[in-house]
Amino acid sequence: MTRVLREDGGTGLGFSLQLDATEARHMALFHAGLRAERPRITPVMGHPWETAFLSNTPIPWDCEPGFSRLKWLP
């Protein structure tokens, strides 16, 4: 999981189900509007987050109960 904070307070979230955080960082930058090119991800599990991103639909962040309990620092 990666969260990007813009200077105006906006945020972008990204994820990767692989060990390298580059995909997650690029995705978060894209969702925050700080990266023009939509990142390409390599699906590894068929997870709902992966399927949603690949089909260009909203990512169902709430499908993972642990994620909804994360406390982000300000």
Residue frames relative to the residue before (quaternion, step in Angstrom):
aa qw qx qy qz dx dy dz
M 1.0000 0.0000 0.0000 0.0000 0.00 0.00 0.00
T 0.0195 -0.7690 0.6389 -0.0096 3.50 -1.10 0.83
R 0.0829 -0.7613 0.6405 0.0577 3.54 -1.09 0.77
V 0.1549 -0.7685 0.6172 0.0669 3.55 -0.94 0.96
L 0.1827 -0.7697 0.6040 0.0972 3.56 -0.97 0.91
R 0.2915 -0.7363 0.5836 0.1798 3.56 -0.84 0.99
E 0.6578 -0.5204 0.3705 0.3990 3.56 -1.24 0.39
D 0.6926 0.4687 -0.2826 0.4699 3.60 1.10 -0.63
G 0.6382 -0.5555 0.3153 0.4297 3.60 1.29 0.14
G 0.5076 0.6409 -0.4283 0.3850 3.60 1.24 -0.18
T 0.2253 -0.7826 0.5682 0.1180 3.55 -1.22 0.47
G 0.1135 -0.7446 0.6492 0.1061 3.51 -1.34 0.27
L 0.2065 -0.7778 0.5839 0.1065 3.56 -1.00 0.84
G 0.0160 -0.7816 0.6236 0.0021 3.52 -1.18 0.63
F 0.1178 -0.7847 0.6052 0.0640 3.54 -1.24 0.44
S 0.0165 -0.7447 0.6637 0.0675 3.49 -1.35 0.26
L 0.2731 -0.7608 0.5677 0.1561 3.54 -0.96 0.85
Q 0.5685 0.5282 -0.3950 0.4917 3.54 1.27 0.48
L 0.6604 -0.5416 0.3518 0.3833 3.58 -1.26 0.13
D 0.6544 0.4929 -0.3098 0.4825 3.61 1.18 -0.44
A 0.3535 -0.7737 0.4941 0.1798 3.59 -0.77 1.04
T 0.4032 0.7410 -0.4687 0.2620 3.62 1.22 -0.06
E 0.6466 0.5174 -0.3275 0.4549 3.61 0.88 -0.89
A 0.6688 0.5057 -0.3015 0.4539 3.58 0.87 -0.93
R 0.6555 0.5098 -0.3099 0.4631 3.58 0.94 -0.85
H 0.6716 0.4908 -0.2984 0.4679 3.59 0.89 -0.90
M 0.6439 0.5171 -0.3213 0.4634 3.58 1.02 -0.78
A 0.6575 0.5026 -0.3119 0.4667 3.59 0.93 -0.85
L 0.6369 0.5126 -0.3243 0.4759 3.59 0.99 -0.78
F 0.6406 0.5219 -0.3178 0.4650 3.60 0.99 -0.83
H 0.6986 0.4699 -0.2702 0.4670 3.59 0.86 -0.97
A 0.6629 0.4773 -0.3037 0.4904 3.59 1.17 -0.48
G 0.5034 -0.6659 0.4157 0.3609 3.58 1.28 -0.15
L 0.5503 0.6270 -0.3798 0.3997 3.57 1.25 0.34
R 0.7183 0.2869 -0.2127 0.5971 3.57 1.31 0.09
A 0.3855 -0.7634 0.4737 0.2105 3.56 -0.64 1.11
E 0.7306 0.4304 -0.2425 0.4714 3.58 0.92 -0.87
R 0.4191 -0.6832 0.5386 0.2597 3.56 -0.88 0.98
P 0.4157 -0.7319 0.4727 0.2608 3.61 -0.67 1.02
R 0.3639 -0.6827 0.5852 0.2429 3.51 -1.24 0.53
I 0.0895 -0.7893 0.6047 0.0575 3.55 -0.84 0.91
T 0.3587 -0.6963 0.5815 0.2200 3.50 -1.27 0.52
P 0.3156 -0.7625 0.5238 0.2111 3.62 -0.42 1.11
V 0.1280 -0.8165 0.5609 0.0479 3.56 -0.95 0.87
M 0.8161 0.2483 -0.1097 0.5102 3.62 1.10 -0.54
G 0.4020 -0.6908 0.5037 0.3279 3.61 1.12 -0.38
H 0.2620 0.7829 -0.5114 0.2386 3.55 1.23 0.56
P 0.6194 -0.5708 0.3808 0.3815 3.64 -1.07 0.65
W 0.6096 0.5354 -0.3668 0.4551 3.63 1.05 -0.61
E 0.6574 0.5079 -0.3057 0.4652 3.58 0.93 -0.91
T 0.6824 0.4949 -0.3026 0.4449 3.57 0.80 -1.00
A 0.6486 0.5119 -0.3216 0.4624 3.59 0.96 -0.81
F 0.6674 0.4957 -0.3176 0.4560 3.60 0.85 -0.90
L 0.6829 0.4966 -0.2883 0.4515 3.57 0.89 -0.92
S 0.7191 0.4052 -0.2485 0.5070 3.61 1.10 -0.63
N 0.4349 -0.7327 0.4296 0.2991 3.58 1.34 0.17
T 0.4726 0.6144 -0.4752 0.4164 3.56 0.97 0.94
P 0.6725 -0.4932 0.3371 0.4368 3.62 -1.17 0.36
I 0.4323 -0.6984 0.5105 0.2545 3.56 -0.97 0.89
P 0.3357 -0.7604 0.5199 0.1969 3.62 -0.72 1.02
W 0.1606 -0.8380 0.5152 0.0807 3.57 0.41 1.24
D 0.6725 0.5308 -0.3025 0.4178 3.60 1.05 -0.69
C 0.5004 0.6564 -0.4438 0.3490 3.64 1.19 -0.02
E 0.6893 0.3802 -0.2699 0.5545 3.60 1.28 -0.21
P 0.3726 -0.7653 0.4730 0.2274 3.62 -0.28 1.20
G 0.6390 0.5390 -0.3333 0.4360 3.61 1.00 -0.74
F 0.6339 0.5387 -0.3335 0.4436 3.57 1.04 -0.74
S 0.6693 0.5035 -0.3121 0.4485 3.59 0.92 -0.82
R 0.6737 0.4845 -0.2990 0.4711 3.59 1.20 -0.34
L 0.4332 0.7014 -0.4681 0.3182 3.61 1.24 -0.02
K 0.2129 -0.7449 0.6193 0.1274 3.55 -1.09 0.74
W 0.2060 -0.7944 0.5625 0.1008 3.58 -0.42 1.23
L 0.4619 -0.6506 0.5246 0.2970 3.54 -1.05 0.76
P 0.5633 -0.6153 0.4180 0.3598 3.61 -1.06 0.62
